[in-house]
Every structure is written in C-alpha cells, then in structure tokens.
Amino acid sequence: MSVTPSIYPLVYCTVLHCGINPDGNARSLLRETLDSLLKMTYSNFRIVVVDNGSTDGSQAMLHSEYPIVELVENGRNLGVMEGYNIGLRYGLTHSAAWVMLLNNDIVVDPDLLSTMMDVGLSNERIGIVGPKIYYHNDPDTFWYAGGRINYFTGIIAHRGLRQRDRGQYDRVEDTDYVNGCAMLIRREVIEQIGMLDLVFSPMYSEDADYSIRAHRAGYRLVYVPQAKLWHKVSAFSGGGLTPLKTALKVEHNLIVFKRYARWYHWLTIPWSVGAVTIVFVLKELFHGNFKIIDALVRGFGKAIGRLVMKERESNGC
C-alpha cells in the first residue's frame, strides 16, 4: 500500500534534547538533526523538541532559527524516559495519528517518514515501525537492522551490528523490537499500553520492553530497510563502551527477562549470561579496562537485587 495524496495522517516527530554543556556541542547535534528532518518528503508532519533543561543555548537557537519547530521546555532534566513520555502525551493531545520518537544525534534520509508510513498504513495491526540505522561515522555499516530478543540466552541485540550493508537485510519484516533511536508508534498503541516505563531511566532496554508490551497487546513490530538514518552513536553516554553503558545495559536487560521470560528460560539464561560475562571480563582485563569490569559488577549487583525483589508497578504506564 502506498500513501495516496489525499490521505496523510498527522505524524508528530518528537526529538528529545538535553544539552547540558555550554560549549554548544549538543546544540550542533540538534541543528543537524532538525535540518535533515525538515527535508523529509512526507507532507503532514510536525516536529516537537522536548527540551530537558538544556543549558547550551538550544532554546534561543530554536526560537530564532527554527520557528516552525514546536518547543516543549521542561525547565529541568526529567530523564530520558519521562522526556519521551512528555513527547508522547504532547503528540496525543495535538491529534497525532502516529508519534515518532527520535534521538537528537541523527541524520535522516528525506524519504524516511514516507517509507515508514507506507508500511505502517498497509495493515492496521502494525503498531510500531523502525528504520535501518547506520553508524554516522561509517555510513555503510549497520548499527541496527532489526532487533533480536533471545529468551533462552538472555540476550537483547541489534541484528547486523557492525556489518557492512551488502543488501542482506533489505526485506520488510517483523522484528522482535524496534530501536528507540527512531520508533514510529501508532496512536492506538500508546492509548492501549501507555508510556515508556521510568524503571529504565536514564536509558537502555526501554525500547525492547515497549515493543514486547505492544506485541503482547496484539500489534506487529516491523523493520523497514528502505527507511534509513545515520546515528552518532552514544552521544549521551560518551561514545563506545563506557562504564555507564555497561552497568545500565546489564541491569536493564535482566529487568526485561524477569518480566517476560518463562520459567524454563531460566534453565539456560544463567549459563549463557555467565559464559558471555567470563569472555567479556577476560577481554577487558587483557585491555586493562578495570572501570568497565567494575561497572559490570555493579550492574549485576543491581540486577540481581531486582530479580529477587518483587518488582514495583511500572510507573511509566
């Protein structure tokens, strides 16, 4: 199905921004993101920037250079999850048919939204749509080409990570989860399953959790390779493998499996995670990355505490 000229549902593109450095680096990231979004060919979309208490002069830049962009100023940093939830609520209250959550460190292909909407409107059970995502500094190399959740190994992973694009993932298909870097969500999904869960603050695994919730509510999650964007990976956490990223990923991944894995998955999850951890620790020891190992231990400590304690109710829903 292709979107006909007379049917262009309103899409709100929500960009979360938290520029805390006065050097203007985050402001420059945001400017490049907005410049690419404004070139998109889809004819009925609006851009809202949710500003999470930035201190880099981004608000003034938006008022002067991008008056067409709608700005929500939180006044302080409410965290990534709540920032995105504010964007979701804003889209719903402004009659959006779809809301697309976007990072502030991306560059998109002009046909990104048109291509994603073509697929999203082809079947009413398609609830979340995601694009093919490349590394910005290596523009032919995958960062995300669909997502995999393996309940037997306890691993959540990007398909195609660091592979060169040779056309191997060029088929539109259902996927286990859509990456939160660019997540196009049908209005009915948000109304039915609610918001992102604040337990995943400040980041990581919230997209897998939200995707699972949508799928269990009866919606399809679809990867659209013809829709492309380029991501300046990990601008928030410092780039590459950092202690922050390591600790959060370990803790939050195990929260996901605590929620959704069946009892029989736990017969294999500890063995798989243990084996992967041993290999990881040996590799990082060899390179002298003791801070990464310390973060790994702290992440496991928090995760185990969450596994043995009764989980509080989701406060993002």
Secondary structure, 3 states (H helix, E strand, C coil): CCCCCCCCCCEEEEEEECCCCCCCHHHHHHHHHHHHHCCCCCCCEEEEEEECCCCCCHHHHHHHHCCCCEEEECCCCCCHHHHHHHHHHHHHHCCCCEEEEECCCEEECCCHHHHHHHHHCCCCCEEEEEEEEEECCEEEEEEECCEEEECCCCEEEECCCCCECCCCCCCCEECCCCCCCEEEEEHHHHHHHCCCCHHHCCCCCHHHHHHHHHHHCCCEEEEEEEEEEEECCCCCCCCCCCHHHHHHHHHHHHHHHHHHCCHHHHHCHHHHHHHHHHHHHHHHHHCCCHHHHHHHHHHHHHHHHHHHCCCCCCCCC
